[in-house]
Amino acid sequence: RTFSIYKRYHFLEMLHRISKELSNKYNANIYLQTDKNIPAVKNDLVMFEKCRHLIDEVIDPTYLAEDFSFYQEKSKGLYMFLGIGETPMLHSNKFNFNPICLEKGYKTFVEILGIN
């Protein structure tokens, strides 16, 4: 993932060039398949500022494999993580989800939507 389409195309061009060079140097067949149509997740700034008081922590931009960006092509959106405290990584066999954190997440989303 990249933060811009321009950087993504530049990176993919570089990958294809390196693959071709390696193929020629080592007389190898390299097949590189890429999908050029994966946009970056970009939160709507107006939406973010409106909800900022509900967010406990703001993290630096992060690269993640998230298809939410396709929704953001159709509508403005705000992508957030629901924090669950200090736990093993999500896909670790030691991860243990604490359902109590859902209450805060639920309340936050209800307030964002303006539902009483």
ABEGO torsion letter per residue (X at the ends): XBABAAAAAAAAAAAAAAAAAAAAAAGBBBBBBBBAABBBBBBBAAAAAAAAAABABBBBBBBBBBAAAAAAAABBBBBBBBBAEBBBBAABAABBBBAAAAAAAAAAAAAAAGBX
